[in-house]
């Protein structure tokens, strides 16, 4: 017994000893890493400090000459200028950039040995960005099929720089090397490591897409679908989400045809849900039915039965939908399913004209489940039923009851807006004003707060111009970039235009000034910012995006890093993402009432993408290019791959039927649906259609936009129904909320484009 105790103590001592050594080693590695980062950061800071004082005029002249030669593809002349820049410890970043560019020139003319020589020299000379030097060296080896040396370079990065923002890309490049050699186990391992390290969504989509495609080619269809499902569910590639969804639908149907494969229920459910979202209701119903029959014990049966009921309802088969709802209510008691089913049941009853029974169901929801969201929206439906029967007082009472019971809810905001608009249209100003005020005070950050302020001002101005002006000034102050802020001057004439002041001020805010004000605070993030700037200069956009994504994990709210990321996406022609980041940046500055915005942020938020195409095509159709850019921005946010659930495609969101009609008018005989993803054709068709609407609606931009969104025939009906002499009243009275909001968005963008770019 003593012997065993002795052995146990001995083993514990040895284990403790080695753990101590390991912890000491890790601490030492961490200290060394911190020291290395600090050293690199000091090199960048010193160099840029000296450059600001024009410390290296000759070397900078050589470098700028080289950039000018490169712009005109004079590679040999560029190399000659870059060779004149000799190594100096005072301007290491400048030297590094020059040699990176020199190596790129060699690569462009296929002088791979020369490029490799430059990278090898940099590894010896330059103590910064060594992981990127190794990465570019590995890529150069890969180009000449020197797999062994490429792998060595990549492994060195992983070993020496495990926490680098480049790690995910290195693992992925290594995976591709293993793929070429058919080393499958290593390929999957490297892909998994790349996914774990990836700091950016789009790069994750790239890895998962590759994995899915390889599995599909290898006949492992179920596993391929799982990876595709992961991309879609997490929206890793938002720009191409419809591509991924349609690919899933097509591949699933291929798998369905194989009798030898057992498809897991979660993949079948995902297939059915996609069909439902794409309005393929009949097939969705059939698939839900098959899932219920085949997997009843493995699924949430109540939820699938409810989804099946929705698929039947959206087919317009309301009697069958009612029967399906009754079946669910008889057999299941999960509260949320019961509530949703009752709400769907009421909707089906209403659609069959059975208003009294529908009202009973909405009342039942309110009484049985007063805390649920569907109780709140049931008040809205009850109000609609009363208005349909011309019982306006009863309808108004339901809206007021909703406000009283749930004043902080989003349905309450909708109820307040309905009441405000009803009283406005009746010209009951004193009754309308409290509801506009309710929206602004209760929901100041909502998209309707500026609408409410404007209508408060407009109604007050008609009775007391001084009070009206006060509210208008509040609107201009709080929401300077709002659509309704632009409508103020149309309503009352000259008034202080805060947005013009903002943009004029932005023209005086330099990027250097912005950088100094908002440069990252942390050592790691600072170093990443310096690296990203160099990578963008070298047109290594994917690498710069990954570096910045890594840095933003350290300082997620840093606006300078966000601006660099916005630039990176724009330069990589990922316009949708660039525009999203720019809009977020701009919103934050405007919300803080901060004018220190460089003009570049405004330009990325309202950009002139596809400039050559728009400048060429728009004038040929007698269109203002700014209106075309505004339409494109609001239709697709410059995503050429955009596709709506209704099938509208491309930059200007053209449906197949409209595209086919335009193709006939333009005698475009080669037209097919996929061509709508082509920027040139999409812009050309969109501009032709805008010209058609311009002629039809006598150049009235509000009506052109309405016709583009809802259709010219429906717009004609609205012109006949509503008073167009007051454009504000006309826009707000349009029955399609989507069209109302679209008009506001496009007009707002159009006016901002003019402020930024005119003159």
VOGU-3710 file (C-alpha; in Angstrom, 3 decimals, decimal comma):
1> xxxxxxxxxx> 0,000/0,000/0,000  2,822/2,383/0,883  4,496/1,538/-2,401  1,364/2,536/-4,338  1,096/5,775/-2,382  4,744/6,501/-3,163  4,177/5,826/-6,893  1,069/8,031/-6,890  2,944/10,907/-5,228  5,816/10,432/-7,645
11> xxxxxxxxxx> 3,447/10,493/-10,658  1,661/13,596/-9,369  5,001/15,328/-8,785  6,159/14,521/-12,334  2,808/15,695/-13,760  2,994/18,941/-11,749  6,585/19,476/-12,898  5,731/19,137/-16,600  2,599/21,265/-16,231  4,741/23,982/-14,644
21> xxxxxxxxxx> 7,206/23,749/-17,542  4,349/23,950/-20,061  2,750/26,974/-18,345  6,129/28,695/-18,142  6,740/27,950/-21,814  3,321/29,285/-22,841  3,828/32,407/-20,722  7,243/32,892/-22,318  5,741/32,426/-25,801  3,012/34,950/-24,985
31> xxxxxxxxxx> 5,587/37,423/-23,685  7,719/36,927/-26,789  4,654/37,400/-28,984  3,704/40,616/-27,171  7,281/41,880/-27,509  7,285/41,063/-31,220  3,985/42,921/-31,764  5,251/45,933/-29,773  8,472/46,002/-31,775  6,643/45,879/-35,126
41> xxxxxxxxxx> 4,229/48,593/-34,040  7,094/50,903/-33,030  8,719/50,381/-36,446  5,501/51,450/-38,213  4,990/54,420/-35,911  8,556/55,698/-36,307  8,525/55,290/-40,058  5,195/57,066/-40,536  6,226/59,837/-38,145  9,331/60,478/-40,235
51> xxxxxxxxxx> 7,337/60,252/-43,483  4,910/62,914/-42,231  7,868/65,251/-41,945  8,852/64,414/-45,540  11,889/62,573/-44,198  12,449/60,478/-47,343  11,618/62,682/-50,345  13,765/60,776/-52,830  12,513/57,307/-51,860  8,892/58,509/-51,840
61> xxxxxxxxxx> 9,415/60,008/-55,297  10,712/56,653/-56,598  7,749/54,867/-55,041  5,164/57,294/-56,461  6,797/57,105/-59,878  6,473/53,319/-59,713  2,781/53,577/-58,807  2,205/55,858/-61,808  3,989/53,393/-64,119  1,968/50,503/-62,694
71> xxxxxxxxxx> -1,259/52,414/-63,311  -0,341/52,426/-67,003  0,962/48,817/-66,979  4,605/49,865/-67,595  5,970/47,040/-65,451  9,643/47,228/-66,415  9,767/50,970/-65,697  8,024/50,389/-62,358  10,580/47,708/-61,431  13,382/50,121/-62,296
81> xxxxxxxxxx> 12,030/52,774/-59,923  11,409/50,256/-57,121  14,954/48,871/-57,389  16,271/52,343/-56,535  14,745/52,135/-53,034  17,398/50,596/-50,818  16,851/49,066/-47,399  16,944/51,525/-44,507  15,826/50,800/-40,943  14,191/54,261/-40,766
91> xxxxxxxxxx> 11,645/53,547/-43,501  11,070/49,810/-43,265  7,318/49,975/-44,204  8,115/52,028/-47,315  10,843/49,573/-48,298  8,502/46,635/-47,625  5,768/48,111/-49,837  8,256/48,788/-52,615  9,571/45,229/-52,590  6,099/43,714/-52,384
101> xxxxxxxxxx> 5,170/45,737/-55,485  8,389/44,699/-57,189  7,631/41,025/-56,531  4,092/41,534/-57,871  5,548/42,975/-61,074  7,739/39,895/-61,485  4,710/37,667/-60,902  2,713/39,489/-63,584  5,424/38,781/-66,170  5,801/35,170/-64,928
111> xxxxxxxxxx> 9,302/35,719/-63,513  8,572/33,500/-60,529  12,167/32,884/-59,488  12,752/36,646/-59,271  9,595/37,094/-57,178  10,645/34,257/-54,862  14,077/35,868/-54,499  12,482/39,155/-53,396  10,370/37,386/-50,751  13,373/35,415/-49,467
121> xxxxxxxxxx> 15,417/38,615/-49,150  12,560/40,291/-47,264  12,470/37,432/-44,758  16,100/38,200/-43,928  15,901/42,012/-44,020  12,486/43,086/-42,744  11,208/42,389/-39,202  7,561/43,324/-39,918  4,750/41,412/-41,651  6,879/38,281/-41,793
131> xxxxxxxxxx> 3,776/36,066/-41,885  2,602/37,877/-45,024  5,997/37,523/-46,634  5,868/33,779/-45,939  2,296/33,601/-47,219  3,188/35,360/-50,490  6,281/33,192/-50,803  4,086/30,098/-50,379  1,693/31,373/-53,040  4,580/31,956/-55,443
141> xxxxxxxxxx> 5,842/28,397/-54,877  2,300/27,156/-55,418  2,160/28,924/-58,813  5,191/26,975/-60,039  3,847/23,719/-58,554  6,570/23,540/-55,909  4,165/21,994/-53,404  6,839/21,008/-50,912  8,217/24,533/-50,421  4,738/26,068/-50,512
151> xxxxxxxxxx> 3,660/23,764/-47,689  6,803/24,579/-45,683  6,103/28,320/-45,965  2,480/27,878/-44,864  3,422/25,585/-41,960  5,946/28,164/-40,763  3,191/30,792/-40,604  0,940/28,479/-38,571  3,766/27,558/-36,218  5,190/31,029/-35,621
161> xxxxxxxxxx> 2,021/33,178/-35,957  -0,872/31,036/-34,619  -3,047/34,017/-33,680  -2,548/35,972/-36,921  -5,546/37,231/-38,882  -3,993/35,337/-41,796  -4,316/31,937/-40,099  -7,656/30,976/-41,661  -6,426/31,786/-45,164  -3,229/29,791/-44,611
171> xxxxxxxxxx> -5,189/26,740/-43,463  -7,417/27,058/-46,534  -4,446/27,360/-48,906  -2,919/24,300/-47,227  -6,212/22,471/-47,719  -6,096/23,233/-51,443  -2,556/21,845/-51,629  -3,694/18,607/-49,999  -6,672/18,522/-52,362  -4,351/18,652/-55,373
181> xxxxxxxxxx> -2,453/15,658/-53,966  -5,714/13,808/-53,112  -4,769/13,705/-49,433  -8,359/13,762/-48,253  -7,894/13,418/-44,517  -5,483/16,345/-44,398  -7,780/18,385/-46,705  -10,769/18,013/-44,357  -8,645/18,732/-41,293  -7,238/21,948/-42,784
191> xxxxxxxxxx> -10,728/23,070/-43,898  -12,044/22,530/-40,368  -9,156/24,539/-38,921  -9,773/27,300/-41,475  -13,434/27,473/-40,415  -12,515/27,697/-36,737  -10,065/30,530/-37,385  -12,103/32,456/-39,992  -13,035/35,899/-38,600  -15,251/36,857/-41,554
201> xxxxxxxxxx> -18,558/35,410/-42,794  -17,907/35,509/-46,515  -14,668/33,581/-46,110  -16,521/30,928/-44,108  -18,964/30,650/-47,010  -16,063/30,156/-49,413  -14,660/27,274/-47,328  -18,021/25,600/-46,764  -18,950/25,940/-50,442  -15,713/24,215/-51,423
211> xxxxxxxxxx> -16,357/21,424/-48,911  -19,929/21,006/-50,124  -18,887/20,900/-53,789  -16,130/18,349/-53,145  -18,542/16,096/-51,246  -21,127/16,416/-54,007  -18,583/15,468/-56,686  -17,527/12,520/-54,508  -21,109/11,253/-54,289  -21,519/12,091/-50,590
221> xxxxxxxxxx> -24,746/13,949/-51,237  -26,199/14,106/-47,722  -23,025/15,590/-46,218  -22,868/18,077/-49,098  -26,407/19,256/-48,329  -25,531/19,685/-44,640  -22,733/22,150/-45,445  -24,936/24,019/-47,913  -27,663/24,261/-45,263  -25,129/25,740/-42,810
231> xxxxxxxxxx> -24,175/28,490/-45,283  -27,821/29,412/-45,869  -28,994/29,245/-42,247  -26,152/31,484/-41,052  -26,432/33,787/-44,094  -22,662/33,685/-44,529  -22,969/34,896/-48,119  -25,917/37,258/-48,032  -25,271/38,600/-51,533  -25,710/35,179/-53,122
241> xxxxxxxxxx> -28,227/33,702/-50,701  -30,745/33,009/-53,478  -28,035/31,161/-55,470  -27,286/28,975/-52,467  -30,974/28,358/-51,755  -31,742/27,377/-55,342  -28,678/25,143/-55,396  -29,969/23,415/-52,256  -33,419/22,938/-53,829  -31,928/21,467/-57,020
251> xxxxxxxxxx> -29,485/19,185/-55,222  -32,119/17,991/-52,787  -34,398/17,013/-55,661  -31,514/15,062/-57,206  -30,995/13,190/-53,934  -34,742/12,542/-53,680  -34,599/10,585/-56,914  -32,114/8,126/-55,423  -33,981/5,337/-53,672  -30,808/4,164/-51,928
261> xxxxxxxxxx> -30,321/7,315/-49,829  -32,147/8,030/-46,579  -32,574/11,800/-46,238  -32,544/13,013/-42,604  -35,772/14,803/-41,572  -33,993/18,089/-40,791  -32,770/18,335/-44,411  -36,255/17,518/-45,734  -37,781/20,150/-43,467  -35,274/22,734/-44,633
271> xxxxxxxxxx> -36,189/21,864/-48,233  -39,907/22,317/-47,510  -39,327/25,629/-45,680  -37,348/26,962/-48,652  -40,152/25,972/-51,021  -42,606/27,846/-48,783  -40,424/30,973/-48,734  -40,182/30,895/-52,553  -43,992/30,714/-52,827  -43,958/27,211/-54,248
281> xxxxxxxxxx> -46,816/26,398/-51,919  -48,265/23,323/-53,585  -44,966/21,430/-53,604  -44,217/22,623/-50,046  -47,554/21,210/-48,855  -46,786/17,882/-50,498  -43,315/17,690/-48,906  -44,671/18,581/-45,445  -47,213/15,797/-45,898  -44,485/13,288/-46,796
291> xxxxxxxxxx> -42,396/14,338/-43,776  -45,387/13,932/-41,442  -46,121/10,495/-42,851  -42,511/9,283/-42,792  -40,965/10,934/-39,712  -43,878/11,522/-37,316  -41,888/10,202/-34,334  -38,741/12,244/-35,077  -40,114/15,723/-35,714  -42,010/18,505/-33,988
301> xxxxxxxxxx> -45,290/17,269/-35,453  -47,400/20,235/-34,344  -45,016/22,741/-35,982  -44,936/20,806/-39,274  -48,715/20,502/-39,324  -48,898/24,271/-38,832  -46,425/24,866/-41,674  -48,556/22,622/-43,884  -51,611/24,721/-42,966  -49,741/27,867/-44,045
311> xxxxxxxxxx> -48,805/26,269/-47,372  -52,485/25,450/-47,989  -53,592/28,948/-46,910  -51,132/30,690/-49,265  -52,476/28,623/-52,165  -55,787/30,423/-51,564  -57,513/27,177/-50,630  -59,068/28,648/-47,497  -61,615/25,912/-46,783  -58,892/23,260/-46,679
321> xxxxxxxxxx> -56,740/25,606/-44,574  -59,613/25,907/-42,088  -59,924/22,120/-41,870  -56,175/21,774/-41,333  -56,311/24,393/-38,542  -59,206/22,555/-36,853  -57,224/19,323/-37,007  -54,249/21,017/-35,291  -56,446/22,569/-32,591  -58,081/19,189/-31,894
331> xxxxxxxxxx> -54,808/17,292/-31,567  -52,168/19,609/-30,094  -51,978/21,823/-27,042  -48,593/23,590/-27,321  -49,476/27,194/-26,538  -47,492/28,924/-29,293  -48,796/26,535/-31,975  -52,369/26,973/-30,727  -52,043/30,785/-30,872  -50,506/30,814/-34,361
341> xxxxxxxxxx> -53,089/28,320/-35,633  -55,980/30,368/-34,236  -54,569/33,464/-35,948  -54,195/31,608/-39,266  -57,708/30,159/-38,821  -59,112/33,667/-38,320  -57,297/34,879/-41,438  -58,738/32,033/-43,502  -62,250/32,786/-42,209  -61,791/36,449/-43,100
351> xxxxxxxxxx> -60,610/35,523/-46,596  -63,779/33,468/-47,159  -65,883/36,493/-46,174  -66,865/35,119/-42,784  -66,082/38,273/-40,827  -68,134/37,515/-37,725  -66,461/34,145/-37,101  -63,051/35,684/-37,831  -63,785/38,354/-35,211  -64,673/35,624/-32,709
361> xxxxxxxxxx> -61,285/33,957/-33,230  -59,384/37,238/-32,838  -61,325/37,917/-29,615  -60,506/34,388/-28,464  -56,778/35,026/-28,945  -57,000/38,295/-26,984  -58,927/36,717/-24,108  -56,931/33,481/-23,817  -53,428/34,808/-24,565  -53,353/38,516/-23,635
371> xxxxxxxxxx> -49,546/38,578/-23,181  -48,780/37,160/-26,605  -47,787/39,249/-29,621  -50,669/37,779/-31,633  -53,136/39,275/-29,143  -51,754/42,707/-30,035  -52,011/42,215/-33,813  -55,498/40,729/-33,349  -56,642/44,208/-32,313  -55,344/45,522/-35,653
381> xxxxxxxxxx> -57,249/42,825/-37,557  -60,441/43,532/-35,593  -60,097/47,204/-36,467  -59,694/46,341/-40,162  -62,839/44,199/-40,076  -64,839/47,081/-38,637  -63,518/49,531/-41,236  -64,359/47,028/-44,007  -67,952/47,108/-42,758  -67,876/50,907/-42,635
391> xxxxxxxxxx> -68,108/50,870/-38,831  -65,351/53,407/-38,375  -66,041/54,261/-34,728  -65,791/50,604/-33,718  -62,581/50,268/-35,750  -61,106/53,329/-34,071  -62,027/51,972/-30,643  -60,073/48,761/-31,271  -57,006/50,819/-32,219  -57,355/52,945/-29,090
401> xxxxxxxxxx> -57,787/49,824/-26,974  -54,544/48,434/-28,404  -52,760/51,684/-27,490  -54,152/51,531/-23,984  -53,318/47,855/-23,368  -49,887/47,664/-25,062  -48,490/51,217/-25,381  -44,858/50,123/-25,807  -45,441/47,506/-28,528  -44,734/47,767/-32,257
411> xxxxxxxxxx> -48,430/47,058/-33,071  -49,250/50,069/-30,848  -47,011/52,208/-33,044  -48,861/50,908/-36,111  -52,211/51,634/-34,426  -51,116/55,198/-33,582  -50,061/55,761/-37,197  -53,406/54,449/-38,492  -55,283/56,765/-36,130  -53,093/59,731/-37,030
421> xxxxxxxxxx> -53,566/59,136/-40,762  -57,318/58,604/-40,405  -57,796/61,901/-38,555  -55,403/63,696/-40,942  -57,404/62,557/-43,974  -60,566/63,725/-42,227  -58,845/67,060/-41,548  -59,335/66,583/-37,789  -56,035/68,211/-36,855  -56,449/68,364/-33,073
431> xxxxxxxxxx> -57,366/64,639/-33,008  -54,439/63,612/-35,251  -51,659/65,521/-33,455  -51,590/63,463/-30,202  -51,017/60,247/-32,149  -48,100/61,674/-34,157  -46,682/62,921/-30,848  -47,220/59,461/-29,296  -45,101/57,853/-32,050  -42,274/60,367/-31,809
441> xxxxxxxxxx> -42,071/60,304/-28,011  -42,571/56,548/-27,491  -40,552/55,328/-30,484  -37,888/58,007/-31,129  -35,477/55,545/-32,781  -38,044/53,945/-35,081  -38,146/54,517/-38,834  -41,512/56,279/-38,379  -40,354/58,884/-35,846  -39,321/61,341/-38,583
451> xxxxxxxxxx> -42,614/60,759/-40,443  -44,545/61,596/-37,274  -42,500/64,753/-36,633  -43,038/65,988/-40,183  -46,790/65,509/-40,078  -46,955/67,190/-36,676  -45,133/70,159/-38,180  -47,247/70,171/-41,337  -50,533/70,136/-39,444  -49,393/72,730/-36,907
461> xxxxxxxxxx> -47,962/74,978/-39,643  -51,360/75,147/-41,335  -52,780/76,704/-38,151  -49,798/78,308/-36,393  -46,695/78,803/-38,540  -44,450/79,554/-35,542  -45,313/76,271/-33,797  -45,037/74,395/-37,076  -41,557/75,806/-37,730  -40,445/74,706/-34,246
471> xxxxxxxxxx> -41,390/71,105/-34,997  -39,796/71,262/-38,454  -36,553/72,484/-36,892  -36,696/69,577/-34,440  -37,050/67,203/-37,403  -34,092/68,781/-39,228  -32,001/68,552/-36,076  -32,870/64,972/-35,104  -33,196/63,375/-38,556  -31,169/65,501/-41,001
481> xxxxxxxxxx> -30,929/62,756/-43,648  -34,601/61,757/-43,532  -36,891/61,878/-46,580  -39,241/64,152/-44,677  -36,435/66,543/-43,761  -36,200/67,261/-47,487  -39,941/67,814/-47,656  -39,735/70,636/-45,088  -38,314/73,159/-47,559  -40,981/72,157/-50,101
491> xxxxxxxxxx> -43,589/72,905/-47,432  -42,335/76,168/-45,904  -39,617/77,488/-48,217  -36,095/78,365/-47,070  -35,182/76,890/-43,719  -31,819/75,861/-42,277  -30,738/72,709/-44,124  -28,656/70,771/-41,625  -27,823/67,957/-44,039  -26,203/70,322/-46,518
501> xxxxxxxxxx> -24,186/71,755/-43,636  -23,117/68,243/-42,594  -21,956/67,304/-46,077  -20,260/70,681/-46,649  -18,418/70,213/-43,342  -17,422/66,679/-44,343  -15,584/68,039/-47,365  -13,195/69,723/-44,947  -12,554/66,618/-42,792  -9,401/64,959/-44,090
511> xxxxxxxxxx> -8,781/61,222/-43,877  -5,579/61,885/-41,952  -7,504/63,956/-39,429  -10,108/61,180/-39,110  -7,372/58,571/-38,714  -5,713/60,506/-35,894  -9,032/60,948/-34,089  -10,184/57,346/-34,330  -7,093/55,199/-34,762  -7,339/51,977/-32,676
521> xxxxxxxxxx> -6,073/52,031/-29,096  -4,924/48,432/-28,641  -1,511/47,280/-29,842  -2,831/44,339/-31,876  -5,576/46,378/-33,553  -3,159/49,215/-34,369  -0,744/46,820/-36,021  -3,608/45,260/-37,989  -4,655/48,692/-39,263  -1,126/49,399/-40,555
531> xxxxxxxxxx> -0,954/45,977/-42,199  -4,382/46,356/-43,810  -3,394/49,693/-45,359  -0,366/48,070/-46,989  -2,375/45,050/-48,153  -4,954/47,301/-49,800  -2,224/49,212/-51,612  -1,022/45,843/-52,946  -4,616/44,998/-54,002  -4,631/42,028/-51,624
541> xxxxxxxxxx> -8,205/42,796/-50,676  -9,260/39,430/-49,280  -6,199/39,436/-47,026  -6,863/43,005/-45,853  -10,517/42,147/-45,093  -9,476/39,155/-42,980  -6,876/41,269/-41,145  -9,456/43,963/-40,397  -12,094/41,427/-39,357  -9,544/40,012/-36,916
551> xxxxxxxxxx> -8,754/43,520/-35,601  -12,462/44,321/-35,151  -12,773/41,343/-32,825  -10,332/43,219/-30,582  -12,043/46,627/-30,975  -15,530/46,022/-32,472  -16,671/49,649/-32,201  -13,619/51,270/-33,772  -14,836/53,482/-36,608  -11,472/53,791/-38,357
561> xxxxxxxxxx> -11,232/50,001/-38,682  -14,825/49,970/-39,933  -13,968/52,599/-42,544  -10,967/50,556/-43,706  -13,196/47,483/-43,957  -15,722/49,520/-45,966  -12,901/50,517/-48,317  -11,631/46,950/-48,528  -15,007/45,592/-49,584  -15,465/48,416/-52,099
571> xxxxxxxxxx> -12,050/47,801/-53,676  -12,783/44,057/-53,775  -16,006/44,983/-55,640  -18,081/43,573/-52,795  -20,339/46,606/-53,111  -23,276/45,295/-51,095  -21,124/44,729/-47,995  -19,269/48,012/-48,432  -22,553/49,898/-48,670  -23,911/48,159/-45,550
581> xxxxxxxxxx> -20,845/49,055/-43,448  -20,858/52,640/-44,740  -24,554/53,102/-43,880  -23,957/51,766/-40,377  -21,009/54,137/-39,895  -22,990/57,131/-41,144  -25,986/56,291/-38,939  -23,782/56,200/-35,848  -22,258/59,612/-36,589  -25,617/61,226/-37,360
591> xxxxxxxxxx> -27,184/59,702/-34,238  -24,404/61,231/-32,127  -24,821/64,549/-33,956  -21,142/64,278/-34,887  -20,087/66,263/-37,959  -16,513/64,960/-38,103  -17,265/62,581/-40,968  -14,921/62,505/-43,944  -16,720/62,860/-47,267  -15,556/59,344/-48,130
601> xxxxxxxxxx> -18,133/57,856/-45,724  -20,925/59,740/-47,507  -19,532/58,588/-50,861  -19,424/54,935/-49,788  -22,979/55,238/-48,416  -24,222/56,836/-51,647  -21,700/55,499/-54,150  -21,331/55,795/-57,918  -20,718/52,114/-58,580  -20,897/50,915/-62,199
611> xxxxxxxxxx> -20,006/54,497/-63,101  -19,038/53,908/-66,736  -22,194/51,910/-67,455  -24,558/54,415/-65,820  -22,851/57,427/-67,413  -23,136/55,763/-70,803  -26,646/54,251/-70,574  -28,664/56,793/-68,497  -28,220/59,794/-70,854  -29,122/57,630/-73,857
621> xxxxxxxxxx> -32,550/57,194/-72,234  -32,750/60,871/-71,183  -32,452/59,965/-67,496  -30,682/61,757/-64,668  -27,825/59,356/-63,698  -28,349/60,267/-60,018  -31,921/58,943/-60,213  -30,606/55,699/-61,728  -28,018/55,291/-58,948  -30,710/56,049/-56,363
631> xxxxxxxxxx> -33,018/53,423/-57,843  -30,182/50,891/-57,959  -29,168/51,639/-54,374  -32,652/51,076/-52,979  -33,555/48,155/-55,239  -30,470/46,005/-54,622  -27,862/47,979/-52,661  -25,560/47,382/-55,647  -25,729/43,599/-55,402  -25,761/42,225/-58,982
641> xxxxxxxxxx> -26,776/38,803/-57,610  -29,821/40,069/-55,693  -33,008/38,071/-56,183  -36,289/38,742/-54,400  -38,788/36,073/-53,355  -40,957/37,314/-56,217  -38,150/36,577/-58,692  -36,913/40,140/-59,350  -33,242/39,941/-60,247  -30,073/41,988/-60,435
651> xxxxxxxxxx> -29,047/45,550/-59,735  -32,381/47,112/-60,717  -34,565/44,154/-59,655  -36,290/43,227/-62,898  -38,722/40,313/-62,999  -38,652/37,737/-65,773  -41,953/38,911/-67,313  -40,869/42,573/-67,327  -37,430/41,590/-68,665  -39,022/39,534/-71,448
661> xxxxxxxxxx> -41,299/42,443/-72,393  -38,382/44,920/-72,449  -36,304/42,448/-74,506  -39,060/42,382/-77,146  -39,223/46,186/-77,183  -35,444/46,412/-77,592  -35,349/43,526/-80,084  -32,970/41,656/-77,762  -33,302/38,132/-79,195  -30,767/36,409/-76,930
671> xxxxxxxxxx> -32,589/37,241/-73,676  -32,827/34,639/-70,920  -33,623/34,885/-67,201  -30,025/34,515/-66,002  -28,929/37,508/-68,095  -30,679/39,730/-65,544  -27,682/39,080/-63,254  -25,436/40,793/-65,832  -24,858/44,423/-64,746  -24,760/45,907/-68,252
681> xxxxxxxxxx> -27,998/44,279/-69,433  -29,778/44,853/-66,117  -28,924/48,559/-66,039  -29,864/48,924/-69,712  -33,255/47,242/-69,214  -33,887/49,171/-65,995  -33,115/52,493/-67,689  -35,363/51,684/-70,653  -38,201/50,931/-68,250  -37,562/54,150/-66,297
691> xxxxxxxxxx> -37,699/56,125/-69,574  -41,015/54,443/-70,427  -42,399/55,441/-67,010  -40,911/58,939/-67,326  -42,845/59,499/-70,550  -46,009/57,925/-69,141  -45,980/59,995/-65,945  -44,723/63,278/-67,407  -41,317/63,178/-65,627  -42,888/63,068/-62,152
701> xxxxxxxxxx> -40,254/61,180/-60,132  -42,728/60,151/-57,417  -44,964/58,476/-59,987  -42,014/56,968/-61,885  -40,830/55,268/-58,695  -44,374/54,156/-57,846  -44,791/52,677/-61,326  -41,432/50,922/-61,091  -42,329/49,331/-57,741  -46,067/48,597/-58,008
711> xxxxxxxxxx> -46,670/48,756/-61,754  -47,852/51,587/-64,023  -51,463/50,316/-64,209  -51,910/50,300/-60,433  -50,243/53,720/-60,206  -52,788/55,049/-62,732  -55,580/53,782/-60,460  -54,059/55,565/-57,472  -53,814/58,819/-59,430  -57,543/58,572/-60,143
721> xxxxxxxxxx> -58,407/57,645/-56,529  -56,211/59,972/-54,470  -55,531/63,698/-54,589  -52,115/64,198/-56,200  -52,052/67,974/-55,689  -50,490/67,369/-52,253  -47,724/64,831/-52,917  -47,294/64,094/-49,187  -50,932/63,042/-48,873  -50,723/61,010/-52,082
731> xxxxxxxxxx> -47,620/59,085/-51,000  -48,972/58,281/-47,522  -52,371/57,199/-48,861  -50,944/54,611/-51,244  -52,454/51,302/-50,058  -49,179/49,387/-50,534  -46,915/50,197/-47,599  -43,943/48,790/-49,521  -44,505/51,270/-52,379  -44,939/54,204/-49,983
741> xxxxxxxxxx> -41,643/53,411/-48,267  -39,849/52,736/-51,562  -40,817/56,142/-52,944  -39,465/57,812/-49,803  -36,198/55,863/-49,920  -35,461/56,516/-53,595  -36,362/60,221/-53,439  -34,242/60,614/-50,295  -31,252/58,947/-51,972  -31,721/61,023/-55,119
751> xxxxxxxxx> -31,626/64,298/-53,189  -28,586/63,234/-51,139  -26,724/62,171/-54,302  -27,285/65,645/-55,698  -25,919/67,324/-52,555  -22,793/65,137/-52,502  -21,858/65,138/-56,172  -23,353/68,103/-57,995  -20,720/70,704/-58,908
//
